[in-house]
Amino acid sequence: MQRTRRRVIGAALAVLGTLVANAAAGRAPSTAPLPPQRPAATNPATNPAASPATAPRIERPVQRQSGIAGWMLVDLDSGEIIDQQAADTPFAPASVSKLPTALYALDRLGPEHRFETRLATTGTVKGDTLQGNLILVGGGDPELDSDELMVLVTQLQQRGIRRVTGRFLVDGSAAPQMPAIDGDQPVDAAYNPALSGLDLNFNRVRLKWDARSKDQTLRVSAQAGRLDPEVAGVKVTLATYPGAPVFTHSFEGQTEIWRMNQASLRGKGARWLPVRQPALYAGEVFRGLARDYGIALGPAQAGVAPEGDEVIARHQSRELALILKYMLRYSTNLTAELVGLAATRAGGAEPRSLAESAQALNAWVAANAGFAPGDPGFRLANHSGLTPDSRVSPRRLVGFLAAMAQRQSGSGQPVAEDGLPGITAGLLKSYNVAAKGINLDYRHLKIAAKTGTMDYVRGLAGYIVTPSGRRLAFAIFSNDLDRRRPGAQRVNRRWLARARAFERALIRDWVLALEG
């Protein structure tokens, strides 16, 4: 049975580092006693009047990317707003949205939460035959892969089952069913797959080809860490007519058909393609693995597990804390959406869309950061940031980061050795701003942040500890939504490089000014 624990954010962050360390050492996770809440303090990022006018003079870099940029930098200990520009302007945040999503999930589900995928039936087992339906029931596990499906196949084999007289059903009702996270993205973007409560391999398939062979073989598979079974429910054919798009997608019955421009088929290569029917995809892969182990199943069909079903096999994901760590490291959109939906459901709601679930996240952030619900400075449209519709201002995001750092420092837990708030030790990865010719003590400069990137959209937010030990929270956004307005395209690399260079130079200038 799936475990759902409601924890305050202080408790979640307090045990996060222990969970990560224990998992690395192969130990079971442990829990910590609920820490006392620290009394609320004034947050200068949500109350600008609280900031003293003692900020150092900062030589800001020249902004070479088109569009607008905005930022805010706050001292976590004194509450001083050190630098800001366009701090109340709402920007498209891209994947920076995943940072509040991660904390929301920790608070609602708890760091030890595990997602469960199960095999269920309402039938009976007689000899080697299951008389009834077999149901593969998804629990919203964002990391379920082909290797882990084999765990369920092995359990089924150990029960002695070799044949099923009823239907083989796949149940993805644990999350809303949708064909893509964001309809504005290129059709072949593997980072924009379909979504359901039963998902596999991040809802993508691996296409491999070798144009050097005479038959120009195209292979589609459900590739995971060890297993790489072929898939028949997703097919790729070649489009030979002049001017054909690189990829187009359609359906023939329940089979997904990708057509690839033959001119793009060069040499030996591979790439990921998104899956649009994830539950059926998972069912096909499970059926093939079961067949290899002598278990006969019919074709996968969509269905819902009835009440009172019997669980005959189960697989649990790793702890939520580790799932979130890797979500933020690799910025996986599917993971963000699924954990966000699960967090909203744990709060008692049944969201019918990503937008509905994001509204619950927005209200949670507002309550924790101390600003009014519905504030236009914090309005996420989904949990991953893969949308042009979300808006976040530097002031509201830094206010939230400052509030989270304050609650951690007031939890009674020791400060991490590098001086960063405890959240960063377990979730955020380090960010490098080193540059030749800039005299900074990079060895003792600590930055942990989440990046966000879409076409003509860039964001960066997190925490800094300067070489002298000053603890800071910051957010930097760059947008050129006018150039993006015709629709999402491939990321403009020149614009992105300029935005990245600007944010790194700005951070270096902050540290140089503060270190004197």
C-alpha positions in Angstrom: 0.0 0.0 0.0 1.4 3.4 -1.0 2.6 5.4 2.0 1.7 9.1 2.1 3.1 11.2 4.9 2.3 14.8 5.5 5.4 16.6 6.8 6.2 20.3 7.4 9.1 21.5 5.3 11.5 21.8 8.2 11.2 18.0 8.9 11.7 17.2 5.3 14.8 19.2 4.9 16.2 18.0 8.2 16.3 14.3 7.2 17.2 14.9 3.5 20.9 14.8 3.9 20.7 11.6 6.0 18.6 9.9 3.4 21.0 10.7 0.6 24.0 9.5 2.6 22.2 6.3 3.8 21.1 5.4 0.3 24.7 5.8 -1.0 25.8 3.5 1.8 23.1 1.0 1.2 21.3 1.6 4.5 17.6 1.9 5.1 16.4 5.5 5.6 15.8 6.8 9.1 13.5 9.4 10.4 14.2 12.4 12.6 12.0 13.9 15.3 9.8 16.8 14.2 11.9 20.0 14.8 10.3 23.0 16.4 9.2 25.8 14.1 11.1 29.0 14.3 8.9 32.1 14.9 8.2 34.0 11.7 10.6 36.8 10.9 10.4 39.7 8.5 11.3 38.7 5.0 12.9 41.6 3.1 12.1 40.1 -0.3 8.4 40.2 0.5 8.6 43.4 2.5 11.0 45.8 0.8 10.7 48.4 3.5 12.6 46.1 5.8 15.8 46.4 3.8 18.5 48.9 5.0 20.0 51.2 2.4 23.6 50.0 3.0 24.1 47.9 -0.2 27.6 48.2 -1.7 28.2 49.8 -5.0 28.1 47.1 -7.7 29.5 47.4 -11.2 27.0 45.6 -13.2 28.0 43.8 -16.5 26.6 44.9 -19.8 23.5 43.0 -20.9 24.3 41.7 -24.4 21.3 39.3 -24.8 18.1 40.9 -26.3 15.0 41.3 -24.2 14.8 42.2 -20.5 16.6 40.9 -17.4 15.7 41.2 -13.7 17.2 40.0 -10.5 17.4 40.2 -6.7 20.1 39.4 -4.2 19.3 39.1 -0.4 21.5 38.5 2.6 19.9 35.6 4.5 21.2 36.6 7.9 20.7 40.4 7.9 17.8 40.5 5.6 19.4 43.2 3.5 18.5 43.5 -0.2 21.9 43.9 -1.7 21.0 44.4 -5.4 17.8 44.3 -7.5 16.6 45.3 -10.9 13.1 44.8 -12.3 12.5 42.7 -9.2 8.7 42.9 -9.4 8.5 42.1 -13.1 7.0 38.6 -13.7 9.3 36.5 -15.9 8.9 33.1 -17.6 11.0 31.0 -15.2 11.4 27.7 -17.3 12.9 24.9 -15.2 13.6 27.1 -12.2 10.0 26.1 -11.4 11.2 22.7 -10.4 12.8 24.1 -7.2 9.6 25.1 -5.5 8.0 21.9 -6.9 10.6 19.9 -5.2 10.1 21.5 -1.8 6.3 21.3 -2.2 6.6 17.5 -2.8 8.9 17.1 0.2 6.4 18.9 2.4 3.3 17.1 1.2 4.7 13.6 0.7 7.8 13.4 3.0 11.4 12.6 1.9 10.9 8.8 2.5 7.8 8.5 0.2 8.0 5.8 -2.4 5.8 5.3 -5.4 4.4 1.8 -6.0 3.7 -0.1 -9.2 1.8 -3.3 -8.7 0.3 -6.3 -10.4 -3.3 -7.0 -9.3 -6.1 -9.4 -10.0 -9.7 -10.2 -8.9 -9.2 -13.7 -10.2 -7.8 -16.9 -8.6 -4.7 -18.9 -9.2 -5.2 -22.6 -9.9 -2.0 -24.4 -10.7 0.0 -22.4 -13.2 -3.1 -20.4 -14.4 -4.5 -17.1 -13.2 -8.2 -17.3 -13.9 -9.2 -13.7 -14.3 -7.7 -10.4 -15.4 -4.1 -9.4 -14.7 -3.8 -5.6 -14.1 -0.5 -3.6 -14.2 -1.4 -0.7 -12.0 0.7 2.5 -12.1 1.3 4.5 -8.9 2.8 7.6 -10.6 6.4 6.4 -10.3 8.4 8.9 -12.4 11.5 6.6 -12.6 9.9 3.3 -13.5 12.0 1.6 -16.3 12.2 -1.6 -18.2 14.7 -3.1 -15.7 12.2 -2.5 -12.9 9.3 -4.1 -14.9 11.4 -7.2 -14.8 11.2 -7.2 -11.0 7.4 -7.6 -11.4 7.8 -10.3 -14.0 10.1 -12.2 -11.7 7.6 -12.0 -8.8 4.9 -13.3 -11.1 7.1 -16.2 -12.2 7.9 -17.0 -8.6 4.1 -17.3 -7.9 4.2 -20.1 -10.5 1.9 -18.3 -12.9 2.4 -19.1 -16.6 -0.9 -18.4 -18.2 -3.7 -15.8 -17.7 -7.2 -16.7 -18.9 -8.6 -13.1 -18.7 -7.4 -9.8 -20.1 -4.2 -8.0 -19.5 -5.1 -4.5 -18.4 -2.9 -1.4 -17.8 -4.2 1.2 -15.3 -2.8 4.7 -15.6 -5.5 6.4 -13.6 -3.2 7.6 -10.8 -2.5 10.8 -12.7 -4.4 12.8 -15.4 -3.9 11.4 -18.9 -2.5 13.9 -21.4 -0.7 13.6 -24.7 2.1 16.0 -23.8 3.2 18.3 -21.0 3.1 21.4 -23.2 1.5 21.6 -26.7 3.8 24.5 -27.7 6.9 22.3 -28.0 8.4 20.6 -31.2 6.6 17.3 -31.9 9.7 15.2 -31.5 10.9 16.8 -28.3 11.7 13.8 -26.0 11.6 16.2 -23.0 7.9 16.7 -23.7 6.3 13.3 -23.5 2.8 12.2 -22.6 1.7 11.8 -19.0 -0.3 9.2 -17.1 -0.2 7.3 -13.8 1.7 4.5 -15.5 4.9 5.7 -17.1 8.0 3.9 -18.4 11.5 5.1 -19.3 10.4 8.7 -18.9 7.9 7.9 -21.6 10.3 7.8 -24.5 11.7 5.2 -26.8 15.2 4.9 -28.3 15.5 5.0 -32.0 18.7 3.6 -33.5 19.8 3.5 -37.1 22.7 2.6 -39.4 22.4 4.3 -42.8 25.5 2.4 -43.9 23.7 -0.9 -44.1 21.8 -1.7 -47.3 18.4 -2.0 -45.7 18.9 1.2 -43.5 17.5 -0.7 -40.5 15.6 1.4 -37.9 15.3 -0.1 -34.4 12.9 1.2 -31.8 13.4 -0.1 -28.2 12.5 0.5 -24.5 16.1 1.1 -23.5 16.9 1.1 -19.8 20.2 0.6 -17.8 20.4 -3.2 -18.6 17.5 -4.2 -20.8 16.8 -2.9 -24.3 13.7 -4.8 -25.5 12.3 -3.9 -28.9 9.0 -2.1 -29.2 6.3 -2.8 -31.9 3.7 -0.2 -30.6 5.9 2.6 -31.8 7.2 2.4 -35.3 9.5 4.7 -37.4 9.3 4.9 -41.2 11.2 7.0 -43.7 9.6 10.0 -45.5 11.3 10.3 -48.9 9.3 13.2 -50.5 11.1 16.6 -50.9 10.9 19.0 -48.0 9.6 16.4 -45.5 9.9 17.5 -41.9 12.6 15.9 -39.8 9.8 14.1 -37.8 6.0 13.8 -38.0 3.8 11.8 -35.7 0.4 10.1 -36.3 -1.6 7.0 -35.2 -2.6 3.9 -37.0 -5.1 2.3 -34.6 -3.2 2.0 -31.3 0.2 2.1 -33.0 2.3 5.3 -32.9 3.9 6.1 -36.3 6.8 8.4 -36.6 8.0 9.4 -40.1 11.6 10.6 -40.3 13.0 12.6 -43.2 15.3 10.2 -45.1 17.8 13.0 -45.7 18.4 13.1 -41.9 19.3 9.4 -41.8 23.1 9.6 -41.9 25.8 7.3 -40.6 25.2 5.4 -37.5 23.2 7.2 -34.8 20.5 7.2 -32.1 18.0 9.6 -30.5 15.1 9.5 -28.1 11.5 10.0 -29.2 8.5 10.8 -26.9 5.8 8.3 -26.3 2.1 9.4 -26.5 0.4 6.4 -25.0 2.5 5.6 -22.0 0.3 3.0 -20.2 0.0 0.9 -23.3 3.7 1.3 -24.0 4.5 0.0 -20.5 2.0 -2.9 -21.0 3.6 -3.9 -24.3 7.1 -4.0 -22.7 5.8 -5.9 -19.7 4.1 -8.4 -21.9 7.3 -9.0 -24.0 9.4 -9.5 -20.8 6.8 -11.9 -19.4 6.8 -13.9 -22.7 10.6 -14.3 -22.5 10.0 -15.9 -19.1 7.4 -18.3 -20.3 4.3 -16.3 -19.1 1.6 -15.9 -21.8 -0.4 -12.6 -21.7 -2.9 -11.1 -24.2 -2.3 -7.6 -25.7 -2.3 -4.8 -23.2 -5.7 -2.9 -22.9 -6.5 0.2 -21.0 -8.5 -0.4 -17.8 -8.9 0.5 -14.2 -8.2 -1.8 -11.2 -11.4 -2.5 -9.3 -11.8 -2.1 -5.6 -10.9 -5.2 -3.6 -8.3 -6.4 -6.1 -5.5 -8.7 -4.8 -2.0 -7.5 -5.2 0.2 -10.4 -6.4 3.4 -8.4 -7.1 4.7 -5.0 -6.3 7.7 -2.7 -7.0 8.6 0.4 -5.0 10.6 3.4 -6.2 13.5 4.8 -4.3 12.9 7.5 -1.7 11.4 10.8 -2.9 14.5 12.7 -1.6 16.7 10.9 -4.1 14.2 11.2 -6.9 14.1 15.0 -6.4 17.9 15.2 -6.3 18.2 13.7 -9.7 15.1 15.6 -11.0 16.9 18.8 -10.2 20.3 17.6 -11.5 18.9 16.4 -14.9 15.9 18.7 -15.0 13.5 15.9 -16.0 10.1 17.4 -16.8 8.1 14.2 -16.4 9.4 13.7 -12.9 8.5 17.3 -11.9 4.9 16.9 -13.1 4.3 13.6 -11.5 5.7 14.5 -8.1 3.8 17.8 -8.2 0.6 16.0 -9.0 1.2 13.4 -6.2 1.9 16.3 -3.7 -1.4 18.0 -4.6 -3.3 14.7 -4.3 -1.7 14.1 -0.9 -3.2 17.5 0.1 -6.6 16.1 -0.5 -7.3 17.5 -4.0 -7.9 15.5 -7.2 -6.4 17.8 -9.9 -7.7 17.2 -13.4 -4.9 19.0 -15.1 -1.4 20.3 -14.5 -2.7 23.8 -14.3 -5.1 22.8 -11.4 -2.3 21.1 -9.6 0.0 24.2 -10.1 -2.6 26.4 -8.4 -2.3 24.3 -5.3 1.5 24.7 -5.5 1.2 28.5 -5.9 -1.0 28.7 -2.8 1.5 26.7 -0.8 4.4 28.9 -1.9 2.5 32.1 -1.0 1.6 30.7 2.4 5.2 29.8 3.1 6.8 32.9 1.7 4.3 35.3 3.3 2.7 37.0 0.3 -1.0 37.0 -0.7 -2.4 34.1 -2.7 -2.9 34.9 -6.4 0.0 37.4 -6.4 0.9 37.9 -10.1 4.6 37.6 -9.1 4.2 33.9 -8.6 1.9 32.1 -11.0 3.1 28.7 -12.2 1.1 27.0 -14.9 2.6 23.6 -14.3 5.3 21.9 -12.1 8.2 21.6 -14.6 8.4 25.0 -16.1 7.9 23.6 -19.6 5.4 26.2 -20.6 5.5 29.9 -21.8 2.6 30.7 -19.5 4.2 30.6 -16.0 5.4 33.8 -14.5 7.7 34.5 -11.5 9.2 37.7 -10.3 12.7 37.8 -8.7 11.2 39.3 -5.5 8.7 36.6 -4.9 11.1 33.7 -5.7 13.9 35.1 -3.5 11.3 35.7 -0.8 10.4 32.0 -1.0 14.1 30.9 -1.0 14.8 33.1 2.0 11.8 31.7 3.9 12.9 28.1 3.2 16.4 28.9 4.4 15.1 30.5 7.5 12.9 27.6 8.4 15.9 25.2 7.9 18.2 27.4 10.1 15.5 27.4 12.8 14.9 23.7 12.8 17.7 22.9 15.3 19.7 21.1 12.7 23.4 22.0 12.2 24.4 24.2 9.3 26.1 22.4 6.5 29.9 22.6 6.5 30.0 24.7 3.4 27.6 27.2 5.0 24.8 26.7 2.5 21.3 26.1 3.8 20.6 22.4 4.4 18.3 22.2 1.3 21.2 22.8 -1.1 23.4 19.9 0.3 20.7 17.4 -0.7 19.0 18.9 -3.7 20.8 21.6 -5.7 24.0 21.1 -7.7 26.9 23.5 -7.6 27.1 26.3 -10.1 30.5 27.5 -11.5 31.1 31.2 -12.3 34.9 31.0 -12.6 36.5 33.1 -15.3 40.1 33.8 -16.2 41.5 37.2 -15.2 38.9 37.7 -12.4 40.6 37.6 -9.0 38.1 35.7 -6.8 38.7 33.0 -4.2 36.7 30.4 -6.2 37.8 27.6 -3.9 35.8 29.0 -1.0 33.0 30.5 -3.1 29.9 28.2 -2.9 27.0 28.5 -5.2 24.1 26.0 -5.4 21.4 26.8 -7.9 18.7 25.6 -10.3 18.9 26.7 -14.0 16.0 27.1 -16.4 16.2 27.2 -20.2 13.7 27.5 -23.0 13.9 29.3 -26.3 14.6 33.0 -25.4 14.0 32.2 -21.7 16.7 31.8 -19.1 16.6 31.6 -15.3 18.9 30.9 -12.4 18.1 30.9 -8.7 19.5 29.5 -5.5 22.0 30.3 -2.7 25.6 31.7 -2.5 28.1 31.6 0.3 30.9 34.1 -0.3 34.5 33.3 0.6 34.1 35.4 3.8 31.0 33.4 4.8 28.2 35.7 3.8 25.0 33.7 3.0 22.8 35.0 0.2 19.7 34.0 -1.8 19.3 35.2 -5.4 17.3 34.9 -8.6 18.2 36.1 -12.1 15.9 36.0 -15.1 16.4 36.9 -18.8 13.4 36.8 -21.3 12.8 37.9 -24.8 9.3 36.8 -25.2 8.7 38.9 -28.3 11.2 36.8 -30.2 9.7 33.6 -28.8 6.1 34.7 -29.7 5.8 32.9 -33.1 6.1 29.6 -31.2 8.6 27.4 -29.5 11.7 26.6 -31.7 15.0 25.0 -30.9 16.9 27.0 -28.3 18.8 29.9 -29.9 22.3 29.0 -28.7 23.8 32.5 -29.3 21.2 34.2 -27.2 21.5 31.6 -24.5 25.3 31.9 -24.3 24.9 35.6 -23.8 22.3 35.2 -21.1 24.5 32.7 -19.3 27.6 34.9 -19.6 25.6 37.8 -18.1 24.3 35.9 -15.1 27.8 34.6 -14.3 29.3 38.0 -14.6 26.6 39.5 -12.4 27.3 37.0 -9.7 31.0 37.6 -9.9 30.4 41.3 -9.6 28.2 40.8 -6.5 30.8 38.7 -4.8 33.6 41.2 -5.7 31.6 44.1 -4.3 30.7 42.2 -1.1 34.3 41.0 -0.5 35.7 44.4 -1.0 
